[in-house]
Amino acid sequence: MATITIRDESTGLGHEDRMFTLEIPSESMTVRELIRERVYQEVDDYNRAAREQTESPRFFGLVQPEKHEAELNEPLRAKESRKTRELDWKKQFEVAIDAYEHNQFIVLVGDEQTTSLDQKIELTPSTEVVFLRLVMLVGG
């Protein structure tokens, strides 16, 4: 098992870059497997925090939950009981794969952009992986 550094960036204004580490089971994997490891870990972290807190934690994920899932997790009225529903990592993974395939984000490993989900990548503790969200321009 190795630990790599992940950095989230965006081409949009007002987006905060985020950096964290991720434990991976293998030093050689596909881009799809890397995305799966990342999504699984961030959803697991969120669900664990949601079980331990009275307030719903903020979800810092590669992709945000689909609209209906996000609505289920919206804060309830103050007098009502507060129970956060857990996110489904498999649904989040499907959304992330779709986002990658539709160029909503790109993955850079070291200094090189990945080109497909099935591309094999080599990861070491010194490897930095950047997930760059692409924000579409409005207007013309």
Backbone bond lengths (Angstrom), bond angles and torsions (degrees), N, CA, C in turn:
res aa  C-N    CA-C-N  psi(-1)  N-CA   C-N-CA  omega(-1)  CA-C   N-CA-C  phi
1 M - - - 1.451 - - 1.526 108.27 -
2 A 1.336 115.93 138.39 1.462 121.88 179.35 1.527 109.52 -126.16
3 T 1.306 116.12 158.76 1.458 122.04 176.40 1.513 108.19 -115.83
4 I 1.336 116.89 127.39 1.463 121.74 179.87 1.524 109.59 -118.72
5 T 1.323 115.40 162.51 1.464 121.28 177.57 1.517 109.28 -97.03
6 I 1.323 115.84 130.82 1.463 122.97 178.03 1.525 107.22 -113.59
7 R 1.323 116.20 136.12 1.461 121.00 175.62 1.522 108.57 -127.42
8 D 1.321 116.51 129.24 1.459 122.48 174.68 1.513 108.42 -98.83
9 E 1.318 116.59 130.78 1.458 122.44 176.50 1.520 108.41 -134.83
10 S 1.328 115.82 168.28 1.452 120.80 179.60 1.522 110.02 -146.02
11 T 1.325 115.25 150.36 1.460 119.74 174.28 1.523 110.97 -84.61
12 G 1.327 118.02 -6.57 1.463 122.09 -178.87 1.514 112.38 -86.53
13 L 1.316 115.36 158.03 1.466 121.48 177.55 1.525 109.73 -79.00
14 G 1.304 116.16 148.37 1.454 121.55 174.21 1.516 114.77 79.67
15 H 1.304 117.84 6.81 1.464 121.02 178.97 1.521 108.93 -92.99
16 E 1.321 115.92 130.11 1.460 119.93 177.76 1.519 109.70 -85.01
17 D 1.333 115.89 128.85 1.457 119.72 173.62 1.520 107.97 -68.68
18 R 1.294 116.21 149.68 1.464 121.56 -178.62 1.516 108.27 -135.20
19 M 1.320 117.07 139.47 1.453 121.64 178.52 1.528 108.68 -130.05
20 F 1.326 116.17 137.49 1.458 121.44 178.53 1.526 108.65 -156.23
21 T 1.318 116.37 171.84 1.461 120.45 178.10 1.524 109.35 -107.71
22 L 1.317 114.28 156.10 1.455 120.76 -178.65 1.526 108.32 -138.36
23 E 1.320 115.76 129.19 1.461 119.73 175.23 1.519 108.28 -85.42
24 I 1.322 115.28 130.34 1.457 120.25 -179.92 1.523 109.30 -120.36
25 P 1.334 117.01 146.46 1.462 119.94 -175.43 1.527 114.59 -77.09
26 S 1.329 116.61 -18.56 1.462 119.63 -175.26 1.515 109.36 -144.77
27 E 1.321 116.75 150.70 1.459 120.14 179.18 1.526 112.22 -87.08
28 S 1.319 116.79 -5.64 1.454 121.88 176.73 1.523 107.43 -128.49
29 M 1.319 116.76 122.67 1.455 120.82 -179.18 1.517 109.42 -157.98
30 T 1.330 116.40 170.60 1.454 120.67 176.02 1.524 108.99 -88.13
31 V 1.316 115.97 165.68 1.467 120.90 176.24 1.526 109.26 -60.27
32 R 1.322 116.96 -40.16 1.471 121.35 178.48 1.534 110.55 -58.41
33 E 1.330 116.99 -45.04 1.468 121.12 179.64 1.527 111.48 -65.31
34 L 1.325 116.62 -37.49 1.465 120.43 177.25 1.522 110.60 -63.77
35 I 1.325 116.90 -45.21 1.468 120.66 178.28 1.525 109.89 -62.14
36 R 1.332 117.13 -41.62 1.468 120.47 179.30 1.529 110.85 -61.49
37 E 1.336 117.41 -45.34 1.465 120.81 178.85 1.528 110.84 -60.27
38 R 1.314 116.07 -43.88 1.457 120.10 -178.88 1.529 110.88 -64.65
39 V 1.324 117.16 -50.39 1.462 121.00 -177.95 1.529 110.68 -62.16
40 Y 1.325 117.31 -44.26 1.464 120.44 179.24 1.531 110.33 -57.76
41 Q 1.337 116.82 -46.30 1.460 120.52 -177.10 1.526 112.05 -66.07
42 E 1.336 117.48 -43.63 1.469 118.40 -177.34 1.527 111.59 -70.44
43 V 1.329 118.69 -34.30 1.461 120.79 176.66 1.530 109.95 -70.66
44 D 1.333 116.93 -40.52 1.466 120.40 177.22 1.536 110.49 -62.05
45 D 1.319 117.88 -43.46 1.471 121.62 177.56 1.527 110.96 -60.67
46 Y 1.346 116.39 -44.59 1.460 120.99 179.74 1.533 110.45 -62.92
47 N 1.328 117.04 -48.41 1.468 120.73 -177.98 1.525 111.51 -62.11
48 R 1.329 116.92 -39.78 1.468 120.81 177.78 1.533 109.97 -63.21
49 A 1.325 117.26 -45.64 1.467 121.14 179.25 1.526 110.94 -64.52
50 A 1.321 117.48 -38.31 1.461 121.28 179.93 1.528 111.45 -64.62
51 R 1.334 117.08 -35.83 1.470 120.74 178.81 1.521 111.43 -70.74
52 E 1.327 117.05 -29.18 1.461 121.18 -174.63 1.523 113.68 -92.02
53 Q 1.333 117.84 -13.59 1.470 120.75 -175.90 1.518 110.89 -112.08
54 T 1.332 115.07 157.30 1.462 119.41 175.06 1.527 110.54 -84.38
55 E 1.302 117.42 -29.74 1.463 122.36 176.55 1.524 108.95 -97.41
56 S 1.319 115.97 147.46 1.458 119.90 178.16 1.522 109.89 -69.58
57 P 1.343 118.00 127.04 1.463 119.66 178.98 1.525 110.89 -71.76
58 R 1.301 116.24 161.38 1.465 120.81 176.56 1.528 107.86 -79.31
59 F 1.325 116.49 137.67 1.455 120.77 -179.28 1.523 109.47 -94.73
60 F 1.337 116.49 116.97 1.454 122.82 176.85 1.518 107.48 -104.91
61 G 1.302 117.00 79.20 1.453 119.51 -176.55 1.512 112.91 -111.34
62 L 1.312 114.80 165.51 1.455 121.05 176.03 1.516 109.69 -58.09
63 V 1.317 116.50 -42.38 1.460 122.29 174.51 1.519 107.62 -129.75
64 Q 1.309 116.07 151.05 1.454 120.43 -179.82 1.525 109.62 -84.44
65 P 1.335 117.21 153.90 1.459 119.60 178.91 1.523 110.77 -58.38
66 E 1.333 115.64 149.71 1.452 119.69 176.52 1.516 109.01 -58.73
67 K 1.328 116.93 158.58 1.455 122.08 -173.23 1.527 113.14 -52.31
68 H 1.329 117.93 -48.46 1.472 119.21 -177.43 1.521 112.31 -65.78
69 E 1.329 117.51 -33.97 1.458 120.16 178.73 1.528 110.19 -72.83
70 A 1.325 117.54 -38.13 1.460 121.18 177.88 1.528 110.32 -64.80
71 E 1.347 116.82 -39.67 1.470 120.24 179.52 1.523 111.20 -63.71
72 L 1.327 116.93 -34.84 1.460 119.87 177.80 1.520 111.63 -63.76
73 N 1.314 116.83 -27.30 1.455 121.40 -176.85 1.526 113.49 -98.91
74 E 1.331 118.31 5.70 1.462 120.34 177.78 1.522 109.46 -66.08
75 P 1.348 115.87 150.06 1.470 118.98 179.40 1.522 111.81 -59.02
76 L 1.321 115.99 139.79 1.456 121.34 176.26 1.514 109.28 -86.31
77 R 1.331 116.20 169.67 1.459 119.55 176.11 1.519 109.49 -57.52
78 A 1.307 116.16 151.38 1.473 121.83 -173.93 1.520 112.57 -56.16
79 K 1.337 118.98 -35.34 1.457 120.46 -176.14 1.528 112.21 -80.70
80 E 1.319 116.98 -16.89 1.456 119.58 -177.78 1.522 110.41 -82.51
81 S 1.294 115.10 155.69 1.463 120.95 177.35 1.524 109.39 -63.40
82 R 1.318 116.57 141.18 1.469 121.66 -177.81 1.520 109.82 -104.98
83 K 1.310 116.19 111.37 1.455 120.17 175.88 1.524 107.70 -136.00
84 T 1.302 116.05 116.55 1.453 121.36 179.26 1.520 109.04 -81.13
85 R 1.313 115.47 132.17 1.460 119.41 175.82 1.524 108.31 -82.80
86 E 1.293 115.48 144.31 1.456 119.72 -179.37 1.520 111.02 -75.81
87 L 1.330 115.14 148.19 1.456 120.90 175.19 1.524 109.02 -82.77
88 D 1.307 116.47 152.37 1.457 123.14 178.73 1.523 108.22 -98.88
89 W 1.325 116.65 115.02 1.461 119.86 -175.95 1.528 111.60 -64.56
90 K 1.333 117.57 -30.80 1.466 119.93 -179.83 1.525 111.09 -66.60
91 K 1.333 116.87 -40.20 1.475 120.14 176.92 1.528 109.83 -65.47
92 Q 1.327 116.30 -43.25 1.464 120.17 178.99 1.528 110.85 -62.15
93 F 1.330 116.78 -38.31 1.457 121.82 178.68 1.527 110.29 -64.23
94 E 1.333 117.40 -44.16 1.466 120.81 178.12 1.526 111.24 -60.25
95 V 1.326 116.68 -42.77 1.467 120.95 178.97 1.527 110.00 -64.29
96 A 1.329 117.48 -41.19 1.464 121.45 -179.94 1.529 111.31 -65.05
97 I 1.330 117.48 -41.95 1.467 120.78 178.55 1.524 109.87 -63.39
98 D 1.315 116.73 -43.82 1.468 120.76 177.71 1.526 110.62 -61.27
99 A 1.326 117.39 -41.46 1.469 121.54 179.63 1.535 110.59 -63.75
100 Y 1.326 117.22 -40.87 1.468 120.57 177.83 1.530 109.94 -63.19
101 E 1.326 116.48 -46.25 1.464 121.21 -178.56 1.522 112.76 -65.01
102 H 1.327 117.23 -25.09 1.470 121.57 179.86 1.531 111.98 -103.02
103 N 1.331 116.14 20.43 1.465 123.02 174.59 1.522 114.20 56.18
104 Q 1.329 116.71 36.07 1.456 119.64 174.72 1.521 110.66 -83.41
105 F 1.323 116.42 -19.04 1.458 121.84 170.57 1.521 107.76 -152.29
106 I 1.330 114.38 157.06 1.459 120.32 173.91 1.518 108.31 -121.48
107 V 1.324 115.61 159.69 1.454 121.25 179.81 1.521 108.19 -117.69
108 L 1.334 115.21 124.29 1.454 121.44 176.53 1.519 108.00 -109.84
109 V 1.322 116.37 126.40 1.461 121.37 177.29 1.516 105.96 -112.05
110 G 1.334 115.22 113.54 1.461 118.46 -170.86 1.523 106.87 67.19
111 D 1.313 116.53 -124.32 1.466 120.83 179.30 1.520 112.94 -104.91
112 E 1.333 117.35 8.73 1.458 119.62 -174.36 1.523 112.26 -114.50
113 Q 1.337 114.26 137.10 1.458 120.38 177.33 1.520 109.52 -80.81
114 T 1.331 115.81 135.08 1.458 119.48 175.04 1.516 108.89 -75.50
115 T 1.342 115.87 153.62 1.461 119.32 -175.38 1.520 113.93 -117.59
116 S 1.331 117.72 -14.19 1.464 119.48 178.07 1.520 109.84 -155.63
117 L 1.314 114.62 161.03 1.455 120.36 179.22 1.523 112.21 -67.35
118 D 1.319 117.05 -25.99 1.463 120.79 -177.60 1.521 113.15 -94.48
119 Q 1.325 116.89 4.89 1.465 120.83 178.19 1.528 109.57 -66.71
120 K 1.326 116.69 130.05 1.472 121.73 176.23 1.522 108.94 -78.35
121 I 1.308 115.94 136.45 1.460 121.46 177.83 1.522 109.18 -129.49
122 E 1.313 115.34 148.14 1.463 121.91 177.07 1.525 107.47 -104.88
123 L 1.328 116.54 130.99 1.458 121.90 -177.27 1.524 109.67 -124.52
124 T 1.326 115.40 133.80 1.458 121.77 175.27 1.525 107.45 -127.26
125 P 1.322 118.28 167.89 1.465 119.42 178.25 1.535 113.46 -57.69
126 S 1.324 118.53 -22.54 1.468 120.40 179.62 1.528 112.66 -90.61
127 T 1.338 117.44 -3.81 1.458 121.02 -179.95 1.524 110.21 -74.82
128 E 1.327 115.24 133.38 1.461 120.03 173.32 1.526 107.66 -109.27
129 V 1.324 115.91 129.76 1.456 121.96 178.88 1.521 107.75 -110.99
130 V 1.335 116.14 128.26 1.457 121.50 179.36 1.522 108.91 -111.82
131 F 1.326 115.42 127.61 1.460 122.10 170.91 1.530 105.43 -101.94
132 L 1.322 116.51 109.23 1.464 122.13 -175.82 1.517 109.56 -104.25
133 R 1.332 116.04 111.33 1.476 121.50 178.00 1.523 108.06 -77.02
134 L 1.315 115.41 131.00 1.452 121.04 178.94 1.518 108.64 -99.70
135 V 1.322 116.27 124.47 1.452 121.92 -177.79 1.524 108.01 -105.94
136 M 1.323 116.03 123.33 1.454 120.93 -179.46 1.527 110.52 -70.29
137 L 1.313 115.26 140.01 1.459 120.60 177.89 1.515 110.00 -79.34
138 V 1.341 116.05 144.00 1.448 121.61 178.96 1.508 108.49 -102.88
139 G 1.300 116.62 140.82 1.474 119.73 179.42 1.499 110.50 101.25
140 G 1.294 115.79 -164.24 1.442 115.57 -179.58 1.436 110.52 -171.59
